[in-house]
């Protein structure tokens, strides 16, 4: 008589734990997605503002070249940091 009742209680506790873990994972995924979206929008806005400021004193092609070189350096630094992290293990 006690065995089935304990099994039902254990199953309910395990289901509650799984629901909590699933909720935490979903919240972390949503926060990561929101942070990535915020970084993307921020990078786009800063790129546009840098282009506008540079285009006032330079021609548009030179302004795009400077902005592109900046993002190229950022991408290279990111690539090197990922490669270094993978090499270390």
C-alpha positions as CSV (number, residue, x, y, z in Angstrom):
1,X,0.0,0.0,0.0
2,X,2.8,2.4,0.9
3,X,4.9,1.5,-2.2
4,X,2.5,2.9,-4.8
5,X,1.8,6.0,-2.8
6,X,5.6,6.7,-2.5
7,X,6.0,6.1,-6.2
8,X,3.2,8.6,-7.0
9,X,4.8,11.2,-4.7
10,X,8.3,10.6,-6.2
11,X,6.9,10.9,-9.7
12,X,5.2,14.2,-8.9
13,X,8.4,15.6,-7.3
14,X,10.4,14.5,-10.3
15,X,7.9,16.1,-12.7
16,X,8.0,19.3,-10.7
17,X,11.8,19.3,-10.8
18,X,11.7,18.7,-14.6
19,X,9.2,21.5,-15.1
20,X,11.4,23.9,-13.1
21,X,14.5,22.9,-15.1
22,X,12.7,23.3,-18.4
23,X,11.4,26.7,-17.3
24,X,14.9,27.8,-16.3
25,X,16.4,26.6,-19.6
26,X,13.7,28.4,-21.6
27,X,14.3,31.7,-19.6
28,X,18.0,31.5,-20.2
29,X,17.5,30.9,-23.9
30,X,15.2,33.8,-24.1
31,X,17.6,36.1,-22.2
32,X,20.5,35.0,-24.5
33,X,18.3,35.7,-27.6
34,X,17.4,39.1,-26.2
35,X,21.0,39.9,-25.4
36,X,22.1,38.9,-28.9
37,X,19.4,41.0,-30.5
38,X,20.4,44.0,-28.4
39,X,24.0,43.6,-29.3
40,X,23.1,43.3,-33.0
41,X,20.9,46.4,-33.0
42,X,23.5,48.3,-31.0
43,X,26.2,47.4,-33.5
44,X,24.0,48.5,-36.4
45,X,23.2,51.8,-34.8
46,X,26.8,52.5,-33.9
47,X,27.9,51.6,-37.4
48,X,25.4,53.9,-38.9
49,X,26.4,56.8,-36.6
50,X,30.1,56.2,-37.2
51,X,29.4,56.3,-41.0
52,X,27.5,59.5,-40.7
53,X,30.2,61.2,-38.7
54,X,32.9,60.0,-41.0
55,X,31.0,60.9,-44.2
56,X,30.8,64.5,-43.1
57,X,34.5,64.9,-43.2
58,X,35.5,62.3,-45.8
59,X,33.9,61.0,-49.0
60,X,31.4,58.1,-48.5
61,X,33.8,55.4,-49.9
62,X,36.5,56.3,-47.4
63,X,33.9,56.3,-44.6
64,X,32.7,52.8,-45.6
65,X,36.3,51.6,-45.8
66,X,37.1,52.8,-42.3
67,X,33.9,51.3,-40.9
68,X,34.6,48.0,-42.8
69,X,38.2,47.9,-41.6
70,X,37.0,48.4,-38.0
71,X,34.6,45.5,-38.2
72,X,37.2,43.4,-40.0
73,X,39.6,43.9,-37.1
74,X,36.8,43.0,-34.6
75,X,36.1,39.9,-36.6
76,X,39.8,38.9,-36.7
77,X,40.1,39.4,-33.0
78,X,37.1,37.2,-32.3
79,X,38.4,34.5,-34.7
80,X,41.8,34.5,-32.9
81,X,40.2,34.3,-29.5
82,X,38.0,31.4,-30.6
83,X,41.0,29.6,-32.2
84,X,43.1,30.2,-29.1
85,X,40.3,28.9,-26.8
86,X,39.9,25.7,-28.9
87,X,43.6,25.1,-29.0
88,X,43.8,25.2,-25.2
89,X,41.1,22.7,-24.9
